Amino acid sequence: MPGKLAVTRQRLVRAAEKVLIANAGHMEMQAVAKAAKVSVGLAYHHFGSKAGLIAAVVEQFYQGLEDAAFSGMERSPEGWAATERARVLAYIRYHYDHPFAVLVIGALSAAPEVVDVETAFTARQLEQGALNIRCAQELGILPPHIDPDITIALMVGSIRQALLNVINRTPRPDPEQLTDDIWQFVSGGLRLSAAVTAGTKD
């Protein structure tokens, strides 16, 4: 079981997220402490500053994304391409379903504390994605001449830009259709054969 300090810290993170969502990205430590039913001094003790608490909220958001679309993803029995398409869909659905997503990729995206957390997450994403591409090349799923580091950067960038484009639309595009549109672009960049793109087992 988590200790009392860990429970209090998590309560503050949850409260801060709610306050940020309710106030379109604005937050005061006093309001968070009140929502969490702790003293404002305790909030500062745990996070040091408002920026530190916002960073903790953003870290929690990206940890959830990591679990939903990366480390927690199971390999599809239909093969590598089906797994990667499912990863794109999970990435999109996470952003669609999480009420904090609009802020973290929108109003809060330029805050230094948010940039730092996102940069670290993106670096892990790029490293793992490049390794994934190299493994697929070794298995003969992807052609050997594509550059894994450039290709994954293009993939990550295109997905993020697509989300930025649609996240504030009403209504938003259907996540399956958006995934299909993105996957068409991605599969072209990966030089996937028609058979692999269609989901032939590999």
N, C-alpha and C positions, 0 to 999 in steps of 0.2 A: 504493500500500500504506500502511496506517496505521502511524504511527511507534511506537516502543517505548513511549512514555508512554501513547499511546492504547490500545495492546494491554494494558498493565498495568492501566489504568483499567477497561477492559472486563472483564478477568479478575476484578478486585475486585467489580465490579457483579454478575457472574454468581455469584461465590462468596457474596456477601451475600444474593442472592436464595435460594440453596440453604439457607443457614444460617437465614434467616427462615422458610422453609417448614418445615424440619426441626424448628424450635423454636417453632412456632405464633406467630410474630411477634416473638420475642425474639432479640436479636443482641448479641454483643460484638465489638468491633473485633479483638481478639486472635484469636478463632475465625475470623473472616473472613480475616485476614492468613494464618493457618495454612492455611486451605483454598485460598487463592490462591497459596500458596507465595512470599509476599513478607513483608517486615518490617512490623510494625505501624506503624512510623514512616512508611513509604511510603504506607500506607493513609490515615493522617492528612494526609500531604502532598497527596494527591489530593483528599480530600473535606473536610478540616478538622475533621470531627466525625462521630460515629455518625449524627446527624440528617442530615448532608449526604450520607452514603452511602445511607441509607434513601431520601432524596429522589431520588437518582440511580436507584435500583432502581425506584421508582414512576414516574419519568419514562420509563424504558425500557418499562415495562408500558403506559403510556398512548401512547407512540409506536407500539408494536405495534398497539394498538387503533385508533389514527389510520390506520395503513396498511391494516388489515384492513377497517374499516367506513366510512372517510371518504375520505381522499385517494386511497387505492388502489382505490376502487370504480369499476367500469366501468358505464356506462349500459346498462340492459337494453334489448334490441330490442323488448321488449313494452311499453315506455313508462315514464313517470315513476313511476307507482304501483308497478309491478313492481320498479323500481330501489330505491325507498324500502323496500319490504318486504324485499328482499334485504339492504339495509343493516341492518335490524333483526335479521335472521337471522344476519348476519356478526357483529354486536355480541354476540348471545347466545352463538354458538358460540365466539367468542374467550374469553369469560368461562368457559364450560364447560370448554374445553380447556386454559386456562392455570392451572397449579397455584398461581400467586400471587394469582389473582383473589379467592379466599375471604378472604385476608388484607387486600387493598387495599380491599375494600368492607365488610370486617368488622372484625377485631381491630385493624388499623392505621388505620382510617378517621378516628379522632379525633386522631391525632398531628398536631401543627401542621405538620410538614414534609410530611406526606401531604396535609393539607387544602390547603396552598399549591399543590402540584402539581395536585391535582384541580380546584381552583378555576380555575387557568389553563387547564386542558384544557376544562373545562365552558364557560368563557367563549368559547373558540374554537368549540366545538361549537354553542353558542347563536347566535353571530354567523353562522357558515356555514349553520346550519339556517334561520335567519330569511331569509337571502339566497336560499336554495334555495326557500323558500316564496314569496317575492316574485317570483322568476323564474317559478314555476309559475302564479302569479296573472296575470302579464303574458302568459303563453301561453294563458290561459283554462282551465287544468287545474283550478285551485282558484278558489273564489269570491272576489271582491274585498273582501268585508266582514270576513273573519277577520283578526285582528291577528297578523302573523307572529311578533312577539316573545313574545306571551303563548302562542300556539299551540305554538311550539317548546319553550318552557319546560315546558308541560304534557306534551308528548311525551317529552322527555328524563327528566322526573321520573317518569312512569309506567313507562318501561322500566327505570329504575334500581330503583324499588320492586319491580317484578316480579322482578328478579334477586335482590334482597335476600331476597325471600320464598322463592325456590326453590333458591338456590345451595348450601344445606346439607342439602337433602332427599336421602334415599336411598330409592328412586332419584329422580333429577331428572326433571321432565317432559321429554318428547321436545322437542327444540329447534324442530322444525317446528310442532308443535302449540302450543307456547308463543308462537311467532312469529305463528301464526294468531290466537290469543287477543288478543295485543297489537295486531296490525294491525287487528282489528275495532274496538277502542277508538280507535286512532289515526285510522283512516279516517273514523270518526264525527266526531271533533274537527276533521278537515280538511274536512268536508262534501263528501267525494268522491262523485261520482255512482256509481250501481251499475255502469255500464259501465266507468268508470275503475278502480274498486276491483277489478273482475274482471280487469283487465289489458288492456283495449282499448288499442291503440297510440295515443299522443298525440304 
